[in-house]
């Protein structure tokens, strides 16, 4: 059975820190950054040890109201 792997991309200047991508990620790939983006929001980042945990489900992409996050499928 093929399990897809994804690479997460975050467009920092679009993020408004709603954390919906973090809450809806079934693999718990994301966490809140302690840093702020240019708008003053804490943005998502890849959680330590989760760099290869994304399964390219695209829940984060679908749930983001600001179109600030997306994934691309990559070879395992």
Residue pairs with C-beta under 8 A, 6 or more apart in sequence:
3 55
3 76
4 55
4 56
4 73
5 52
5 54
5 55
5 56
5 73
5 74
5 75
5 76
6 54
6 55
6 56
6 57
6 58
6 71
6 72
6 73
6 74
7 54
7 71
7 72
7 74
8 29
8 30
8 46
8 54
8 60
8 69
8 70
8 71
9 69
9 70
9 71
9 72
10 43
10 44
10 45
10 68
10 69
11 67
11 68
11 69
11 70
12 37
12 38
12 43
12 68
13 37
13 38
13 39
14 66
14 67
14 68
15 37
15 39
15 41
15 43
15 44
15 66
15 68
15 69
16 39
16 41
16 65
16 66
16 68
17 32
17 37
17 41
17 42
17 43
18 64
18 65
18 66
19 32
19 44
20 63
20 64
20 65
21 30
21 44
21 59
21 60
21 63
21 64
21 69
22 30
22 31
22 32
22 44
24 59
24 60
24 63
25 59
25 60
26 55
26 57
26 59
27 50
27 53
27 54
27 55
27 57
28 47
28 50
28 53
29 46
29 47
29 50
29 53
29 54
30 44
30 45
30 46
30 47
30 50
30 60
31 44
31 45
31 46
31 47
32 42
32 43
32 44
32 45
33 42
33 43
33 44
33 45
34 42
35 42
35 43
36 42
36 43
37 43
43 68
44 60
44 69
52 76
54 71
56 71
56 72
56 73
57 71
58 70
58 71
60 69
60 70
60 71
61 69
61 70
61 71
